[in-house]
Amino acid sequence: MKQILTEIKRDTRHFCRNWWAYLTLFVSVDLAIQLVAIPLFRMVTTYVLQAGAIPFVSYQNIVTIVSQHPLVVVALLVELAILLLVVYWQFAIILLGVRDIQAGTIGVRQLLKESGQALRQLRASSLLILLGYFVLVIPFADLVFRTPLLSKIQIPAFILDYLTRNAFLLTGLFVFYGLMIVLGVRFLLALPLMVYCKQRPRVALANSWRQTSHGQWWMLVARILVIGLVAGMVMVLFYGLMCGLQVVMDLLPGKLSLTTAVVNLTLVQLGSECLAVWTGVITIMTLARPLSDAIFPAPEAFRSSRGLKCALVVAGLLLVLVTVVNSGFYLTTRSHRPVTISHRGVAEENGVQNTIPALEKTHRLHPDYVEMDVHETKDHQFVVMHDENLKELAGVDKAPYQLTLRQLTHLTVRENGYRAKIASFDDYLKAADRLHQKLLVEIKTTPHDSRGMLTRFSNRYAKNLEQHGDQVQSLDYRVVTGVQKRAPQLAVIYIQPYNFTYPNTGADGYSMEYSTLTDDFISLAHLQHKLVYSWTVNERPVMMQEMYNNVDGIITDNLADLNGAIKAYEQNQSYARRLLNYIMVVPGSQEFEP
C-alpha cells in the first residue's frame, strides 16, 4: 500500500508540472469525438436506415433486416468496423500523448503520425478481437478515458432486475460478471502493448495474460482501486466544498448569487475534468510501468511557448462558451414537470397489478395516467393482464388466448398480499372513466392473436379512448401503425426496451427503458415533436435525472415517491440545490446517440 501511494505521489508531481498539456490532450480528443465523429456516425446511420426504408432497429425486426436488406447489413457492419477503429485510435492517441508529454516531445503532427502507425498495424481479423477486448475492459477503460462511442454496450436494468429474482439466474449472473472481471484484468495490458510495443492484438493478449499471471494481477487491481479511491475521495471533498460555498452565496442578493452560481458551476466542471484527466494519466502510467522502462523515459517538464499560447487561447474560448451555457442552465432549468404514470395500475404495492381495486387505490395518488395491459382472449374479447401465462398470479398454467373472457374473469389473482378478480377491459375502462382517470393502454400481442384483433380493438374502444384523453402503446410496431391508421387522433407510443439507435417512425412518442435512455435521444425526439416516456423508474435519483433530461413522462411502481420527488424538485430551486443536482445527475446522462 505504501509503495502504491509513493508511486501515485511521484506521478502526481509530474502531472502537476504538465497539467495543462494533459488537459489539452484529453479535451481535444473528446471534442474531436463529440463534434466530429459522433455527428458523422449519426448521419451515416440515419442515411443507411432511410435508404433501406427501415424506420427502427429492434430485436423485433433484426431477422427481417438481415434477410431482406443485405446491403443495409453490410453497410452497418462496415460502420461498426470503422467505429472500432475510431475507438482504438481514440485510446491510442491518449496513450501516445501521455508518453510524449512525459518525454517532453509531444507535437500534433508527431502524435497523428504515431497514432496512424498504430492503426496501420491492425488487420481485418483484428476487429473481432478488438470488439471482444473493448467489451471486457470497458469498466477499467473508463478510468483512462470515458468514450461515448461504446455507451451502447450495457445490459438494460430491467433484464438485470429479472435475473436477480431467480437464485439460479442470480448465481449465473455473479459467475458471468466474475469471469468478465477476471478476463478484463488479465487482458488489461493488451492495449498498451499494442500501442507502445506495436504488437498485434493476438500477441498482445497472450503477453498480457502472461504478465498478469502468478498473482501479479492482484497488484494491478490494487493499484487501480487505490487510484479510484483517491479520486473518489478528492471528488467528494471538492463537490462538498463547492456546494457548501454556494449555500453561503445564495444569501447574496439578486444577480450576485446567480453570478457566483455560474462561477461555481464552471469551477465544478473544470475541477471534474482535471480530476478525470489526472485519473486517466496516473492509470496509464501505472499500466505502462510493468511493461518496460523504455516506454516511459525519465519525466521531463514539457515546454512549448507556442503550444501554451494556443492552448490558452482555446481554453479561453471554451471558458466563455461554458460560462454562457452554464448561465442558461440556471436560467432555463425551471420546473419541467413530467406526467406521472402508474406502472400496471399499482403504487407502492397497494394491490394486484392490472385490477380494478388497485386502480381505485392508485387513483387517490392522482397519477396523470395509469399504465395497464390488455390481451386478446379465446373468444376475441379483451382482458386486462400483463403476463402471457396466468400461473404466477392466478396459479393456472394457461395463457389468456386459451381461455374465454368469462373463464378469465372468474379467476382470482394474488400479489403483494392482496387478491382480486381478473378484469375485462370493458369493466376496467368503465371504472377509469368513472374516476376520470386517464389510461396508457399497452396492447400486448402474441402469435396466437386473431387476424382482426386490432380492427376489433379500434372499432370498440378508439372513440372512447380519444374522448377521455387516453393513450395507447405497444412493443409491436404493427400495432403502432395499425392503430394510427384506424384512429389517427389517438396518441400512440412505441415501446423500446433497448436504445439501439434513434428511430424514424410515425409514432407519436417513445417509451424507453430508462437505463439506456439518453439525453441525446430525448433531444432528438423533441426536435420532431415526439413524446418520450421513461420506464420503469423506481429510485429517486433516477427520477431526478429523468426530470433534468426533460422526459415527458415517468412510469413507476412507486408513485408516491415520484410525487415527492417532483414536489421537492419544484419547491427547492435554490442555486445550491441545482448545483448539487447537476453534480449528482446531469453529467452521467450525456451519452452518444447514433
Residue pairs with C-beta under 8 A, 6 or more apart in sequence:
1 222
1 226
4 222
4 223
4 226
5 226
7 223
7 286
7 289
8 226
8 227
8 230
8 282
11 281
11 282
11 285
11 286
12 278
12 282
14 102
14 299
15 22
15 278
15 281
15 282
17 299
17 301
17 302
18 101
18 102
18 301
18 302
19 274
19 277
19 278
20 308
20 311
20 315
21 101
21 106
21 302
21 307
21 311
22 98
22 101
22 277
22 278
22 281
23 273
23 274
23 277
24 307
24 311
24 314
24 315
25 94
25 97
25 98
25 101
25 106
26 94
26 145
26 273
26 276
26 277
26 280
27 273
27 318
29 90
29 93
29 94
29 97
29 145
30 145
33 86
33 90
33 147
33 148
33 149
34 148
37 86
37 149
38 148
38 149
38 592
38 594
41 79
41 83
41 149
41 592
41 594
42 502
42 593
42 594
44 79
45 76
45 79
45 501
45 594
46 502
46 504
48 72
48 75
48 76
48 79
49 55
49 57
49 72
49 501
49 504
50 504
51 72
52 65
52 69
52 71
52 72
54 61
54 65
54 69
54 72
55 477
55 503
55 504
55 505
55 506
56 477
56 494
56 496
56 500
56 501
56 503
56 504
56 505
57 65
57 500
57 501
57 503
58 477
58 496
58 498
58 500
59 497
59 498
60 475
60 476
60 477
61 477
65 72
65 73
66 73
80 131
81 127
83 149
84 127
84 130
84 131
84 134
85 119
85 122
85 127
86 149
87 130
87 134
87 147
87 149
87 150
88 118
88 119
88 122
88 130
89 115
89 118
89 119
90 145
90 147
90 149
91 141
91 144
91 145
91 147
91 191
91 195
92 114
92 115
92 118
92 119
92 194
92 195
93 111
93 112
93 115
94 144
94 145
94 280
94 284
95 191
95 192
95 195
95 196
95 284
95 288
96 111
96 114
96 115
96 118
96 195
96 196
97 106
97 111
98 280
98 281
98 284
98 285
99 196
99 288
99 295
99 296
100 106
100 107
100 110
100 111
100 114
101 302
102 285
102 296
102 297
102 299
102 300
103 296
103 297
103 300
104 300
104 301
104 302
104 303
106 302
117 198
118 194
118 195
118 198
121 194
121 198
121 200
122 130
122 201
123 200
126 200
126 201
129 201
129 202
129 205
130 201
133 187
133 190
133 191
133 201
133 205
134 141
134 150
134 153
135 153
136 180
136 183
136 184
136 187
137 184
137 187
137 188
137 191
138 150
138 153
139 181
139 184
140 184
140 185
140 188
140 224
141 147
141 150
143 224
143 227
143 228
143 279
143 280
143 283
144 279
144 280
144 283
144 284
145 280
146 276
148 590
148 591
148 592
149 592
151 518
151 591
151 592
152 499
152 500
152 516
152 592
154 515
154 516
156 497
156 498
156 513
156 515
156 516
157 513
157 514
157 515
158 497
158 513
158 515
158 536
160 173
162 169
163 169
163 170
163 172
163 173
164 170
164 173
185 212
185 217
185 220
185 221
186 208
186 209
186 212
186 217
187 205
187 208
187 209
188 208
188 212
188 220
188 287
189 204
189 207
189 208
189 211
189 212
189 220
189 287
189 290
189 291
190 201
190 204
190 205
190 207
190 208
191 204
192 284
192 287
192 288
192 291
192 295
193 199
193 203
193 204
193 207
193 208
193 291
194 200
194 201
194 204
196 288
196 291
196 292
196 295
197 204
197 291
197 292
197 295
199 207
211 290
211 291
212 220
216 290
220 286
220 287
220 290
223 286
224 283
224 286
227 279
227 282
227 283
227 286
228 279
231 275
231 278
231 279
234 275
235 272
235 275
238 268
238 271
238 275
239 268
239 583
242 264
242 267
242 268
242 271
242 579
243 576
243 579
243 580
243 583
245 264
246 260
246 261
246 264
246 575
246 576
246 579
247 576
249 256
249 257
249 260
249 261
249 264
249 575
249 576
250 257
250 261
250 574
250 575
250 576
251 257
252 260
257 575
258 327
258 330
258 575
260 575
261 330
261 575
261 576
261 578
261 579
262 323
262 326
262 327
262 330
264 579
265 326
265 329
265 330
265 579
265 582
266 319
266 322
266 323
266 326
268 579
268 582
268 583
269 322
269 326
272 587
285 296
288 295
288 296
289 296
329 578
329 582
330 575
330 578
333 548
333 578
334 573
335 569
335 570
335 573
336 547
336 550
337 547
337 566
337 570
338 546
338 547
338 551
338 552
338 553
338 554
338 566
339 368
339 369
339 552
339 553
339 554
340 366
340 367
340 368
340 369
340 553
340 554
340 556
340 559
340 562
340 563
340 566
341 367
341 368
341 369
341 370
341 371
341 440
341 533
341 553
341 554
341 555
341 556
342 362
342 365
342 367
342 369
342 370
342 371
342 555
342 556
342 559
343 371
343 535
343 536
343 555
343 556
343 557
344 353
344 354
344 371
344 372
344 373
344 386
344 557
345 351
345 353
345 354
345 355
345 358
345 359
345 362
345 370
345 371
345 372
346 352
346 353
346 358
346 362
346 416
346 557
347 361
347 362
347 365
347 367
347 557
347 558
347 559
347 560
348 557
348 558
348 559
348 560
348 561
349 416
349 417
349 557
350 358
350 361
350 362
350 416
350 418
351 357
351 358
351 361
351 362
351 415
351 416
351 418
351 420
352 358
352 393
352 413
352 414
352 415
352 416
352 418
352 419
352 420
353 386
353 393
353 415
354 372
354 373
354 384
354 385
354 386
354 423
354 428
355 384
355 413
355 420
355 421
355 422
355 423
356 420
356 423
356 427
356 428
356 431
357 418
357 420
358 418
358 420
359 370
359 372
359 428
359 431
359 432
359 435
359 437
360 431
360 435
362 370
362 559
363 370
363 435
363 437
365 559
365 560
365 563
366 563
367 437
367 559
368 438
368 553
369 438
369 439
369 440
369 470
369 471
369 553
370 432
370 437
370 438
370 439
370 440
371 439
371 440
371 442
371 473
371 555
372 384
372 428
372 439
372 440
372 441
372 442
373 384
373 385
373 386
373 441
373 442
373 444
374 382
374 383
374 384
374 385
374 425
374 441
374 442
374 443
374 444
374 457
375 382
375 383
375 385
375 388
375 400
375 401
375 444
375 446
376 382
376 400
376 401
376 446
376 449
376 450
376 453
377 383
377 400
377 401
377 403
377 404
377 405
377 408
378 401
378 402
378 403
378 404
378 407
379 404
379 405
379 406
380 450
380 452
380 453
380 456
381 404
381 405
381 424
381 425
382 405
382 424
382 425
382 426
382 457
382 460
383 400
383 405
383 408
383 409
383 422
383 423
383 424
383 425
384 422
384 423
384 424
384 425
384 428
385 400
385 408
385 422
385 444
386 444
387 393
388 399
388 400
388 444
388 446
389 397
389 398
389 399
390 396
390 397
390 398
390 399
390 400
390 403
390 411
390 413
391 397
391 398
393 413
393 414
393 415
394 411
394 412
394 413
394 414
394 422
395 414
396 411
399 446
399 448
400 408
401 446
401 448
401 449
405 424
408 422
408 424
409 421
409 422
409 423
409 424
409 427
410 421
411 421
411 422
412 419
412 420
412 421
412 422
413 419
413 420
413 421
413 422
423 431
425 461
429 439
429 461
429 464
432 438
432 439
432 468
432 470
433 464
433 468
436 468
438 468
438 469
438 470
438 471
439 465
439 468
439 470
439 471
440 470
440 471
440 472
440 473
440 493
440 555
441 461
441 465
441 470
441 471
441 472
441 473
442 472
442 473
442 474
442 475
442 495
443 454
443 457
443 472
443 473
443 474
443 476
443 479
443 483
444 474
444 475
445 453
445 474
445 475
445 476
445 478
445 479
450 456
454 478
454 479
454 482
454 483
454 486
455 486
457 483
458 482
458 483
458 486
458 487
459 486
462 483
462 486
462 487
462 490
463 487
464 470
465 471
465 472
465 487
465 490
466 487
466 489
466 490
470 490
471 490
471 491
471 492
471 493
472 479
472 483
472 490
472 491
472 492
472 493
473 492
473 493
473 494
473 495
473 511
474 480
474 483
474 492
474 493
474 494
474 495
475 495
475 497
477 494
477 505
479 492
480 492
480 493
480 494
480 505
480 506
480 507
481 506
483 490
483 492
484 490
484 492
484 506
484 507
484 508
491 508
491 509
491 531
492 507
492 508
493 507
493 508
493 509
493 510
493 511
493 531
493 533
494 503
494 505
494 507
494 509
494 510
494 511
495 510
495 511
495 512
495 535
496 503
496 510
496 511
496 512
496 513
497 513
498 513
498 516
499 512
499 513
499 516
499 517
499 518
499 521
499 593
501 593
501 594
502 521
502 524
502 525
502 593
502 594
503 510
507 530
508 530
508 531
509 525
509 530
509 531
509 532
509 533
509 552
510 521
510 525
510 530
510 531
510 532
510 533
511 532
511 533
511 534
511 535
511 555
512 521
512 532
512 533
512 534
512 535
513 534
513 535
513 536
514 534
514 535
514 536
514 537
514 542
514 546
517 532
517 534
517 546
517 549
517 551
518 589
518 590
518 591
518 592
518 593
519 549
519 589
519 590
519 591
520 590
520 591
520 592
520 593
521 532
521 593
522 532
522 549
522 550
522 551
523 550
524 593
525 531
525 532
526 532
526 550
531 552
531 553
532 551
532 552
532 553
533 551
533 552
533 553
533 554
533 555
534 546
534 551
534 553
534 554
534 555
535 554
535 555
535 556
536 555
536 556
536 557
537 543
537 546
537 554
537 555
537 556
537 562
538 556
538 557
538 558
538 561
540 561
540 564
540 565
541 584
541 585
543 554
543 556
543 561
543 562
543 565
543 566
544 565
544 569
544 581
544 584
544 585
545 585
545 586
545 588
545 589
546 554
547 554
547 565
547 566
547 569
548 581
548 582
548 585
548 586
548 589
549 589
554 562
556 562
